Structure formats: C-alpha cells, structure tokens
Amino acid sequence: MIGLMEMPQTVEWALHCCWLLAQSDGESPVPRRRIAEFFDLPEPYLAKALKQLVAAGILTSVPGVSGGYRLARPADRITALEVVQAMRSEATMFRCTEIRQQGPVGLTAQQCTRPCGIAKVMHQAELAWRAELARTTIAGLVENAPGVSERRAAKWLGPQSRLRRGTPTT
C-alpha cells in the first residue's frame, strides 16, 4: 500500500538518528559508524543524511578519531518539521500540474485562474501536517517512545547515555 505522501527514506533515518542522539549525554559525539550500526543502515548513505542535518543546523559534526555527531541544540528546541525539511528538497508535498487543462475537453488557462478543490484540500492537508510536525519536538519523540526503546538506546550508548547518567532526556 502506498501512503498518501511518499517521502525519501532518509527522512525516517534522520528522525531516528536525532532520536538516538537526544538520548546521548550531549557532550560526547556519537560516531557515524555507531549510529549506522544501531539502526543497521548503510553508512555511506547515512553520511549524506547526517551531512544535510549538519548543514541545516540540527546536528554538529566533530571531526577526528574521537569525533562524531551530536544535536546542535537541546532536543526540545528541534522540531520534526525541521528534520523533514532538512531532508526534502521540495518546498511542498503536493504540486498541482493543472491536469484539468489536459485531454480532449481540457479547460483553458483563463478558466483555471483559481485553484481547484483538489489543490485546495491538498494544501489544507499539508498545512495541518506541517503544523503537527512543528508541534512535535525530538524530545517529545523520546518521551513518547516505549521504555524498551529507551533502554535499548541506553544499552547501545553505554556511558554516553543520559539514562545511564540519570539525566532526563529533555
């Protein structure tokens, strides 16, 4: 089944990576290799996604042998919308191509000066979708994750985990 809105797979990867990094201590960078291993993702493709998140100011990259990635600001100040926008090149999800002007009985450009009902409803749906993503922070995603997920992340991050240090994840 195809979803209403098809997004690049890297959107999911980016959100999960931010979720994982939100559970680290925030001081020690998490190496790209470790992030890729945690989710069993191909490291070369993940590198491109992480680079986009750095360019968007969501992550910081620390070079060197002990380098890696960490959130650029607190998890409660990074929204899911920011992450999605960093990973998508298109400004909008729906692009009207004016198919009503095509075919043997197509309308003229003069008859199509106003958006049709389909374009209107898709625009409204996108506004609602964006509003929900803007209300959702990475900290909120961590808070709403099942305990088993948080424990899994803490186990993987080891001493770098906020959970292990007793530090709240927000």
N, C-alpha and C positions, 0 to 999 in steps of 0.2 A: 504494500500500500504506500503510495506517495503522499507525503504530507502536504499541507496547504502551502507552506513556504519551505522551499528547499534551500538550505544554507550549506556553505562549504563545511566539510568535516572538521576543518581546523577551528571552527567556532566552538564546537564541543571540546576539542582538545584544549583550547585556550582557557575556557571557563574552568575545566577540571584542573589545569595547571595552576591557575590563580587560586582555586580552592585549596590545593595542596600547599602552595606557598603561604597561604594565610594561616596555616597550621604550624608553620615553622617558627622558630624563635625571632625571626625578622632581622637578626644580626648576621648569622652565618649564611652565606649564599648556598643554594642547593644546586649542585652540578646538573647540567642538562642531561647527562647520561643517567643520573639517578631519577630524574623526572620521567625520562623516556622509559626506563625500566619499570617504574611504579605502575605505569599505565600500559606497558608493552606496546609502545608506539615507535615507529621508525625514527631514529634520532635525526637523520638529515632533514626530514620533512618537519619534524618538531622544531628544529633550529630556525627554520623560516618563520614559523608561527611565533616563536619567542622573540625573534628579531622585530616582528611587527608590534608586539606588545611593548617592547622597549621603546621603539620609535613613537608609540602613542603615549608614552609616559606612564604606563601601567606597571611595568617592571623596570628594574635596574639590572644591569649586567655588570658583574665583577670579573675582570679578566684574570688570567693566571691559573696556576696549578690548583690553588685553593678557591678558584672563582666559581661562579655560577649565577643564579638568579634569585632575586627576592622582590617582594612587592615594593613599588616606588613610594607608596603612601599606605596608611592604615587601611585594612580590608573594609572597614565601614565607610570609607571615602572613595571606594572604587565600585562603580555600578556594572551590572551585567550588560547594560546598553553600551557602555564604553568599550567593553571587551568585544562585543559583537561588532561594533563599528570599526574597531581596530583590525578585525579580521575580514571585513567585507569591503570590496572596492565600490560596489554600487551604493548610491545615496539612498535609494528607496527599494523596497522589496517588489513592488508592483510597478510595472512600466506599461502604460497604455500605448498600444500601437495603432489605435484607431482602425481596427478591423471593420468597423461599421462603414468605412469608406471603400471597402473592397467588395469584390464579387459583382455579379451581373446587375444587381439592384443597389449598389453601394451609394451611400449619401455623398453629397458634395462637401468640400471643406467649409463652405459657407453654412451648411446645415449642421455642422459639428463645432460650432463656436463655444459650446458649453460641454463640460464633461458629461458622459452618460451615467446612468445609475450604477453600472458595474464599476466604473472608475471611482465614483463617489464612495461606494461601500468598501472597496478595497483600500482607499485612502483612509477612511474612518477606522477600519480594522488595523491598519498599520499604525495609526496614531495610538490606538489602545494597546497594541503590542509593545510599542516603544515606551509608553508610559509605564507599563508593568515592568519592563526591563530596567527602566530608570529608577523605579522604586526598590528594586532588588539589588542589594549590595553583596559583595563577595563574603563579607562577614555573615550576612543573613543566610547565604547558602551553606556556610559552615555550621551555623546554629541549627539549621533545619535538616542537616544530614543525620542519618541514623547513627547511634553511638558506635555501631560496629565499623562504620566508615571512618569515624574519627580515631578509633583505636587502631585501625589498620594503618592510617596515616602516621599516627604517633609511633607505632612499631617500626615503620619504614624510616621515618626521620630520625629516630633514636634520640640522642641528646639534643638535637636541634628542635625537637617538638615542644610546642607551647604546653601541650597536655602533660608531658612528662615533667616539665618545669613547674607545672601548677599555674601557669599563666593563662588567663582567659584568651579565647580565640578571637575576640573582637577588639 
